[in-house]
Amino acid sequence: KAIISYNAFYGDTALSTVRFSSNVTEIGYSAFEGCSALTELTLPSELEYIGYRAFKGTGITTLTIPKTVSRTSTAGSSPYDGPLAGMSSLKTLKFEEGMTTVPEHIASSVSATASYITDVTIPDSVTKIAQSAFANCGRLKNVRMSESLNIVDSSAFNGCISLESMTFGKYLTNIGSYAFTGCTKLNTITFTDYTPED
C-alpha cells in the first residue's frame, strides 16, 4: 500500500498531470491544495481515505469517487470542510458503481457559498448516504439518486440551498435528523412505489 501524505504537493502551481498507481490507498489533507493547473484527475482504484481540502484550489471540473473510499477527515466548524471543500471548479461529482455507502462529509463545506458542485450521480449500488455527505453544497441542483437507497443519514443535504426536488426509491427506510434542514428551495419530494410494511 502507498500513502500520499498531507500537504504533499501543496501550492505546486505547475503540476498539471497526476497518474496514480492502483496501490495508493490514502490521500492526506491538503495534499494537492493550490495545484491550480491540475484540471483532470482519475483517483486510484483502491483508494480508501481522502483528507479534508485534499484538492482545494485545483482546476478539476469533474470527479469520480472510487467505490473503495470509506473514510474522510474534516476541518473547521460544523458542518466542516470535507475532502472536496474549496474545489471552485468542480461542477460534476460521481460515485463509482459498486459503492454501498457515500462517505460522511465527502463533499461538505463550512459555507454554502464555498461549494460549486451542481450535479451529483449516486449509483444504484448505494444503500446509505452518510452523515453530512453533501452538507452546504449550496449550488447543488441535480441529484441522480440510487434506487436502492435505504438510509439518508443526519444532515446529509443540510444547507443545500439550491436543491429544488428529490426522488427516493421504494427501499428507503430512514431519513435522519436535519437531513434537509436549510434546503429553502426544496419544493418537491417524491417517494416512488412506496409500500408500507405491516
Secondary structure, 3 states (H helix, E strand, C coil): CEEECCCCCCCCCCCCCCCCCCCEEEECCCCCCCCCCCCCCCCCCCCCEECCCCCCCCCCCEEEECCCCCEECCECCCCCECCCCCCCCCCEEEECCCCCEECCCCCCCCCHHHCCCCEEECCCCCCEECCCCCCCCCCCCEEECCCCCCEECCCCCCCCCCCCEEEECCCCCEECCCCCCCCCCCCEEEECCCCCCC
